């Protein structure tokens, strides 16, 4: 008896899955970095949002409602993933990615502007910072000018670690008598960062602190040669190790890492009265959101000094 043929229908993805793919393609076209697209948007949408839609039998954007989206946030907080409930910060990042996608759908006319998922209320974090004295101690503990300059640039410019190791010898730019670093930021967004007081140190380091036979034009190079390729560019891992080693030497009693120097720079700038818009430009932020959420914190002593200044000024008036 002949075997009965089984007709397998081709699998068709729901419309909302195809729209997610189209949205991520749009993100790439806008010049967002692969890491941002894949981890910042791709993972939350493909591994969190779409499975939720499948479980709720949602195939079209028109089927999404505020009530269903609230269920998503609640599910992540109470059930989470394979390892259990997620932290509020993780849920916040996932839901924000979903809301960015919903905003894109609104621009297409697929959903209403009011359709958004609720983000959980986050506990306010006090971000630890380093004082001027602690930063100086780190620099003093460094044994080479390369290492000292790395500490000082991170502390006095607020550069991201990736931006620091990406600097090249041609990135010192003069505008009249003012010196700047040409920084390649996130999403191929370039900016100029002023280096008052560090110009001559950087120039001396380029002339006398780098190996003469290096084929790389990166500003900061590894300490050891690597075969016939010579000295290669210093890696982010190398800087992490450097900062960790210096912190252990001076025994600051806190966890110290490269991004902490960026936090410290931003906090000091705000405390000393720098305009938040100027600070956002220096740090390479496209909006004030990050300044408000992360950097606009003040230590208790900062708050006390500000209140004291205000009250004494009022009394004298």
N, C-alpha and C positions, 0 to 999 in steps of 0.2 A: 504494500500500500504506500503510495507516494506521500512523503512528508508534506504537511501543510505549510505553506510559506507564511511567514509572519511579516507583515508590513510595518516597518518602524517609521513612525512619522518624524521628520526632522525637528529637532528641539528649537523652539523659538523663545528668545528671552523676552520678558515683559518689557513694555515700553519704558518703564521707569529705569530699568537697568541700562537700556540703550542711551537714555538721556544722561545717566551718570557718566558713561563712557564719553559722550559728546562734551559734557561739562569739563571733564579732566583734560580732554584734548584742547578745549578752549583755554584752560589754565596754562597748559604748555605753550600755547601760541602767544599768550600774554607775556611770556618770558620768565615765568616762575621757575625756580630751581627744581630739578628732578626730585630732590629730597622733599621739598615742600609739597609738590604735586602728589608724590607717592605716599608719603607718611602723614603729611598734614591734612590732605583731602582724600586721597585714594583709599587709605586704610579705613578711616571712619565710614566712608560711604559704601565701599564694597564689602567690608567685613562686619560692619555693625548695622548700618542703615538698611541695606538691601536684604540681609537675612531677616531683619525685623519686618520689612514690607512683605516678604514671602510668607512669613508666619501669619501675618494679618490679611493675606490674600489681596494685597494692594498691587495692582499692575499699572495703573495710570496715575499721573499726578493729581488728576481731578478727584481721586478717591481719598486723598490726604485731607485730614481735618485737624483743627487744633486739639481736639480730644485725643485723637490717635497719636499725635506728636507728644502730648503730655504723657501718654502711656509709654512712649519710647524712653523719655527721660526717667520716668519712674522705674521702668524695667532695668535700666542700666544701673541705677542706684541700689535697687533691691536684689536683682538677680545677677546682673553683670555678665561676665563671660564665663569661660571654662574654669577660671580660678575663683569665681564668686563675685560678689558686689565690687564695683569699681569706686575709686575715690572720687570725691566731688570735682577735683581738678581734672581727672581723666574724663569724666562725664562732660564737664564744661567744654573741653577741647573737642570732643566728638560732636556734641550738639552744635557748637559753633560752626563746625564744618558742614553739618547738615543745613544750618541756616544760610550759609553762603550759597549752597546749592539751591535752596528755595528762593533766594534772592535772584539767582540767575534764571530760574524758571519763571519768576515774575516778570523779568525783563523780556522774556519770550512771549509773555501773555498766557502762560499755562496755569498760573495760580494767582491768588490775590496777594497783595502786598502785606496783608496782616497775617498771612500764614507763616508762623514761626514756632519752633519748639522752645519751650521754656528751659533756660539754663539754671542750674542749681545755684543757690546763694553760697558764695565761697567764703570761708573764714579768712579774715584779713591776715596776711603774713607780714611779719616784720623781717625784712631782708637784712641779713648781717652785712656789715661793711667793715672796711679797714680804715683806721685813722691814718693821718699823714705820717705819724711816727712809726706805725707798723709797716707802712709801705716803704719808708726809708730803711727800716731794719731789713726788709727783704732785699732791697737793692744793695745795702752794705754787705749782706751775706754772700752775694754773688761774687765769683772769683774772676770773671772775665768781663770785658766791656760789652761783649755781645749780650751776656745774661743780664747785666745791669741795665742796658738800654731796653731790653725786652720788658723788664719790670716797669721802667719809667714810661715807656710808650703806652703800655696797657693802662697805667694809672693816670696818665696825663692827657690821654686822647679818648679813652673809652672805646677803643677799637675792639671788634669781635676777634676771637682767636683766629678764625679762618682768614679774616682781613689782614691780620698781622703777618701770618706766614706767607700770605700772597703778595706782600710788598716786594717791589723790585728796586734796583738801584736807580732806575729812571723815574721813580715815583716821587722824588723830592722836587716840588714845583715852586718856582718863585713868582710872586705877584708884586712887582716893585721890590720893596725890601722885606716883604712878608713871606715866610716859608710855610708851605702846606705839604701834606701827603696826599697823593692821588690814591684814593682807596676804592677798591672794587667791592661793592657791597652785595647784599642779597638781591637775587633777581636781576643781575647785571646792572645794578643801579650804582653808578659811580658818584663820588663826592670828593670834595677837598676838605681836609681836616687840618686846622692850623696847628703848628708846633712851635709856638713862641718859647724861646729858652732852650729848645732842643735841636735847633737847626745845626749849630756848629758841632754838637756831639754826633749827630747823624752823619754829617759830612766827614768828620774825622774818622768815624768808624768805617765808612765806605772806602776811605783812602788807606787806612792802616789796620783795621780790625778784621777784614775779610781775607781769606786765602788768595794769594795773587794768581794761582794757577787754576782757579775755579772756572768751569765752563758755564755755570749757572749764573744768571743775573738776579737771582733772588737776593733780597737784602740780608736775610738771616739764613745761614747755612749750618748743616750738621757739623759736629765737632770732629768727626772722623771721615777719612776718605772711604769711598766704596768702589774698590777696584779701579778699572780704567776710566770709569765715569767721573772720578774725582769727588769733590764735595757736592753733595746734593742739597736741595732745599730742606730747611728744618721743617719737621712735621708738627701737626697739632699735638700728636702724642708726645713728642719731644718737649714741647712747651709745658704740657700738663705735668710731665715728670720733673721738669726744672722747677716749676712753681711749688710743687709738692715737696721737693727736696729742700728748697730754701725755707719753706714754712717749718719743716721739721728742725732745721738748724736753729732758727730763732725762737722756736717753741711759743707760738702765739696763743696756743690753747683754743684754736678754732679751726674748722676746715677751710683751707685756702685753696682756691682754684682760679684759673685765668679769668673767668667771667665775673668773679667776685671783685676784681679790680675795675671792671666796667660798672658794676653796681656802685662801687665806692666813688668813682668819678662822677656819675650822674647824681648821686645823693649829695655830694659836696657842692656840685654846681648849683643845684636847686637851693640848698641851704644858704649859699652865698649870693642868691638873688638872680641867677641866670634866667633869662626868659625861657619858658618851656618850649616855645616854638624853635628858638635857636638851639636848645639842647637836642630836640628831636632831629634837627638837621645835622648836628654834629654826630649823633649816634647812628644816623642812617635810618630813622623811622619815618614812614610816610604819613603818619598821623600822630595825634597826641594820645591815642588809646594806650599804648604801651607805657608812656610816661605816667599816665593817670593810674594804671593798674599795677605797675611794678615799681617805678622809680620815685613816685611822688610820696614816698614814705618819709617820715621824720623820726629821728630817735627821740626819746623822752627829753634828753638834754637840749635838743634842737627846739622842741616845742616850748620848753621852759624859757630858753633864751629869747624866743620870739615874743612870748607873752610878757616877759620882763621888760623888753624893749618897748612894747606897745604901752604898757601901764606906766612906765617911767616917763614916756613921751607925753602921755595924757596928763600926768601930774604936773609936769613942768609947764604945760600949756595953761 
